[in-house]
Amino acid sequence: MPDEWYFNTAFYKINDTSSFIISHLCRSEIINMKPATKYIHAGASPDPSTGAIMTPIYQTSTYVQEAPAVNKGYEYARSQNPTRKALEDAYAIIENGKYALAFSSGVAATDAVIKLLQPGDEVICGNDMYGGTYRLFTKIFEKFGIKFIYVDTSHAENIKNAVTANTKLIWIETPTNPLMNITDIEAVAAISKPKKILLAVDNTFASPALQNPLDMGADIIMHSATKYLGGHSDVIQGALMINDKDLREKLYFIQKSCGAVPGPMDCFLVLRGIKTLGLRMKAHSENGAKIAHWLKAHPKVGKVYWPGFTDHPGYAIAKKQMKDFGGMISFELKNDSVEEAKRVLSSTHLFSLAESLGGVESLINHPATMTHASIPREERIKNGLTDSLIRLSVGIEDADDLIEDLKKAIG
Ligand SMILES: Cc1ncc(COP(=O)(O)O)c(C=O)c1O
């Protein structure tokens, strides 16, 4: 691929026979702008054929070629699609990266990263992570000879001690799902870089509005774009953001060879979602802070997991590497029984009982039986994920209404 394909959103327009070329912001201008501007304009440029301000949904499987191998940069939609291209440009820009790839789900994006490895390679990863990532590692990739070593990554020392000559990848989630543990990305990059070990960060919980791991030395960012990037609970999608061109080429090869690409309609929805990312994350964080403090003061509530508390073990690191603390909160009840947790989970009206997170509407979830059911109970309990733990994805409704709902449900 020529370089301009990555860096010029309008590559296909330059090669267009149409004379209708509209001037628009180019990547080099947008990358120097403030986040709020990036969210609105990243990847977006008027459609060359009509001037449509919104990126069209290019619902096509293939592209007509003038002669064999003479085309406009698009050959077949598993390999390239203009709507996906616009989104991938946006993804790169909002994470301060050079390149990005969009996948059909967050798990598909993680799958592509692990496919960079060979049998015998070792991955150091967190002992508290999204259950689906754990399932992918243990049930799919272990049988191909890839070894996963689970440590508490909130102490970088644990990672350092687990490194061997076979370590090829460090996979961290920060904040973690669901216990909101924090890992110091810069400290881990200081361990991975000299040894040429890839560092991948699942940045789903923070979103690019609150944390930018490439700036802190990560090699790959993974997002479940299903969550805050989409923001409206209407799409499943994943993303990888990268700075290194060779790494981008390897991941692109995996993407087109394995085929886990998102459809253009889904790309359009995420492009639209990103436009309000900054506003939404501000509202999620404000509501999250109010609800976390309210829960902490409630007589029936036990431990509350939220990195914005000054007594959270990762508070200092979260304050250093995050712009705010987001809208994800987990908590236990003083009556630590599954029955009581289930009663609360079934009693809310505004908080909907559902898997997923990051949408504008508030969700309540029971990790032990829902999002993290694929982790064996013994493993879960050992790592602090109790049977009665409740996870909230605080939406952007009025915080008073949300608190009223929780007040009635907790009793
Ligand atoms: C932190 C985290 N990473 C990855 C994923 C997987 O993403 P997807 O559901 O889009 O495949 C999820 C899904 O809940 C998640 O919460």
PDBQT file of the ligand as one rigid body, heavy atoms in Angstrom, charges set to zero:
ROOT
HETATM    1  C1  LIG A 501     -12.874  -4.878  28.789  1.00  0.00    +0.000 C 
HETATM    2  C2  LIG A 501     -13.447  -5.632  27.614  1.00  0.00    +0.000 A 
HETATM    3  N1  LIG A 501     -12.628  -6.048  26.630  1.00  0.00    +0.000 NA
HETATM    4  C3  LIG A 501     -13.094  -6.727  25.558  1.00  0.00    +0.000 A 
HETATM    5  C4  LIG A 501     -14.425  -7.038  25.439  1.00  0.00    +0.000 A 
HETATM    6  C5  LIG A 501     -14.909  -7.817  24.242  1.00  0.00    +0.000 C 
HETATM    7  O1  LIG A 501     -15.552  -6.978  23.342  1.00  0.00    +0.000 OA
HETATM    8  P1  LIG A 501     -16.756  -7.430  22.352  1.00  0.00    +0.000 P 
HETATM    9  O2  LIG A 501     -17.901  -7.809  23.242  1.00  0.00    +0.000 OA
HETATM   10  O3  LIG A 501     -16.991  -6.202  21.538  1.00  0.00    +0.000 OA
HETATM   11  O4  LIG A 501     -16.265  -8.587  21.572  1.00  0.00    +0.000 OA
HETATM   12  C6  LIG A 501     -15.312  -6.625  26.432  1.00  0.00    +0.000 A 
HETATM   13  C7  LIG A 501     -16.743  -6.946  26.325  1.00  0.00    +0.000 C 
HETATM   14  O5  LIG A 501     -17.500  -6.808  27.271  1.00  0.00    +0.000 OA
HETATM   15  C8  LIG A 501     -14.814  -5.900  27.546  1.00  0.00    +0.000 A 
HETATM   16  O6  LIG A 501     -15.608  -5.483  28.542  1.00  0.00    +0.000 OA
ENDROOT
TORSDOF 0
